Amino acid sequence: MDANPTAILQELLRARGLSVTRGDGGAVVVGNPLHGRINAVVITANGRYLTDYGYELGEQGDELATATRLAFLLSAPTVTATQPADAPPLRPIMASNSGNDLPPDSTAPGSSFDPNRATPASTYAALRDSKDVLRAARDSADTLASDIQHLREIVRENASALVRAVRHTTKIGYTRFADLGGGMPASSHDATRLPDLAVVAAGHAPDRRWLLIDSDVVAIMHGRATIGRLPGVEVADPLDLRDTKRLMKALHEQLGLDQPTVVILGAVLHFLDDAEADHLMWALYDVLPADSLALVTHVTSDGLDEETVTRWAGLYEAHNHVPIHVRSKTEVTRLAGRFDLQPPGVVRTPDFLPDPEGPAPVEAPHFLMFMAKRPS
């Protein structure tokens, strides 16, 4: 194989069943041969592979990961015998509502790929200063952060609190995890350099099993190209959390639900209305074994006037095309339903298992967080 990095990338892309041709100015045009309009123009800039609309695919020198990521994105139809042996299996990232219990016209955040639209998963990643986001997500994050003071710190503290919670649950013996609406794994590429939650769990429970579920097709693609390569990790096909029938089936098939399981709902339930959130929590209660845990973080209206809440929610919805339900502490507490709240109860994320040696958090409308156990 030619030692030129771009030539290596082209060979790896062909090995994944994609068509590859040379474009203008040294660009490479990569397409799905079964769908003539599914293609991408790949360019190089500053040692990185990008699409012509600015989506970052990978770094020069890591052509294998770049080819795998692009194959997922284009839903490569097949793999030839020349695929590297350590590459993960390729599966389409097309969302489907077949066989679910949702209305036919129901759509979930990010269920179809549009490079010009931000989604909750991509905006959240952009607020963590992740490099793996499109311009639309960066614009969404910048607009929100310019109006909501300390928003980036709020999001980073939410991520830090979830890391502390997962570390805590592994230390007390949990080895089964379902990250529902887990978004785009950061792989320590964001400003905080926080590890992915699946990696945190493996550090204390090497035999842990981890399931990532999200409705966002790009989040799933990222998940399969990063944590999906780790032992004990499964990244499910895109799935709407409101479709509890398919969700419970996925939990059973991938985790067995034969021992206590930690279900992570980080910054997720505020995208569900009251009926949808209650339905999800009741469905989880019904299938999870005794002593299972629910870890929940949620935006809150506490400490904010109604006008500010309305303005911020409207701004978010305008940029991410999904309703957001900002709840009070009382309303967030009610979401625990039949689960038993565990210490320290419903608190701000900086106050959940705080690091005594860590820096003091900025004063801001931090997310609320709770850990709740399914009783026997």
Secondary structure, DSSP 8 states (H G I E B T S, - for coil): --SSHHHHHHHHHHHTT-EEEE-GGG-EEEEETTEEEEEEEEEEETTEEEETTS-EEEETT-HHHHHHHHHHHTT-----TTS-TTS----------TT-SS-TT---TTSS--TTS--HHHHHHHHTT-SS--HHHHHHHHHHHHHSTTHHHHHHHHHHHHHHHHHHHHHTT--EEEEET-----TT-STT----HHHHHHHH-TT-EEEEE-S-HHHHHHHHHTGGGSTTEEE-----TT-HHHHHHHHHHHHTTSS--EEEEET-GGGS-HHHHHHHHHHHHHHS-TT-EEEEEE-B-TTS-HHHHHHHHHHHHHHHSS----B-HHHHHHTTTTSEE-TT-SEEGGGSS--TTS----SS---EEEEEE---
